[in-house]
Amino acid sequence: MKPAPGLFVAFRYLFSRDPEGGRYLRGAAIGIALSLIPIVVTLIVADGMIRGVIDRYIELGTSHLQARNYIKNNDLETAQALLNSVEGLRGAYRERQSMGVIVGNGGRTGATIRAVDPGFWEDAGGRVYLTVIDGDMRLETDREILLGRELAATINAKIGDTVRIMTIRVTEDGRSIPRLTPFTVKGVISSGYQELDALWCIMTYTAGELALSSELSTAHLLIKINDPYKDADAYVVLLERLLGRDFWVFTWKDLMSTQYSSYESTRQMLLFIMALIVMVAAVNVSSATSMLVVEHQRDLAIFKAGGASPTFTSRLFLWGAFFTGLVGSIIGISLGLLVGVNINGCIQGIEAVLNFFTGLFHGEAIKILDPGFYLEVIPIIIDWGALALIGVFTILSSMLASWIPAYRAGRTKPIEILRKY
């Protein structure tokens, strides 16, 4: 027999109002849909978190590329001028970085001291994620600094306050002695990700040359390109050829390899756990198919008496599993997308409800996403390719789970069925 009748019958089993059999398939489809909602939401949240964190790191931290001269640590001006003339580069900026101790009116703490050319903070890519909490981020003199929000809160520093930065300098005879340099707080900033900017103390590059010892700090060029996700590797080859043997050029993936691998491993583990839930839901399709076979024994006898082959009968129920998985995937992925794209509003709503009840008992405010570990706002990233794979995996799992009852239905002899009726 042609496959079209089998498709029609399988479709009718799922969507007909006949209470026999079809209700099991519809229940299985609902189970699949419910299992897909969390996996889609998890995918959107995980991708949004990873992309949001990485974008902030490469725009405000490591930059897209870094060029380092390990032979002449201070010889960056010539290379910077050369790179700024390369077509396709958004800019090259000098940075000197070191660790130090910052002392304010409210205490002292360790800080990551970043002496950077001011143009780096004015780049369009970085300004998207950089928020000025208080004051102004434009450093007009070499005695002004910017502080990360958490760092400013730790030492209780406010706009206009004078703070002292203690660093180590090396004398001509090789001795290391402390150096205290006063600065005025010009602004308090945040990247929206506390782990990135919690220890930031930012000054001009010129101020860094005076306050930071060349022996105890690192200097490099921060390089911005148009598309860091696609073109970074190609620019490494170009820039290393242009700058010569003294320079090494690193992509953001090289500089964040451990962190990036950790993010991806966490994402894959979450998806694997969710995939197990989908597989469990697919097993329900097998049970539904078995019940469908039991309740439609007379249909099987009629098909077989009319000349239907065992293969046709088996395919009939496999098509039923296919439609069940397809309908469950469409509903589940659609609802998952609906929740995922509104995840920030959902989180805020849940927090409002929880804080309302905790407020009745004078409890502490509840924060679902601790800003010390998560982004303040989750970017919405939809990986359509991954969603398509999830749908295909769900449908194939449904059909594979239903293969055994479908195979048994195809091998059932019509005479055995007719004897029962």
Secondary structure, 3 states (H helix, E strand, C coil): CCHHHHHHHHHHHHHCCCCCCHHHHHHHHHHHHHHHHHHHHHHHHHHHHHHHHHHHHHHHHCCCEEEEECCCCCCCHHHHHHHCCCCCEEEEEEEEEEEEEEEECCEEEEEEEEEECCHHHHCHHHHCCCEEEEECCCCCCCCEEEEEHHHHHHCCCCCCCEEEEEEEEECCCCCEEEEEEEEEEEEEEECCCHHHHCCEEEEEHHHHHHHCCHHHCEEEEEEEECCCCCCHHHHHHHHHHHHCCCEEEEEHHHHCHHHHHHHHHHHHHHHHHHHHHHHHHHHHHHHHHHHHHHHCHHHHHHHHHCCCCHHHHHHHHHHHHHHHHHHHHHHHHHHHHHHHHCHHHHHHHHHHHHHHHHHHCCCCCCCCCCCCCCCCCCCCCCCHHHHHHHHHHHHHHHHHHCHHHHHHHHHCCHHHHHHHC
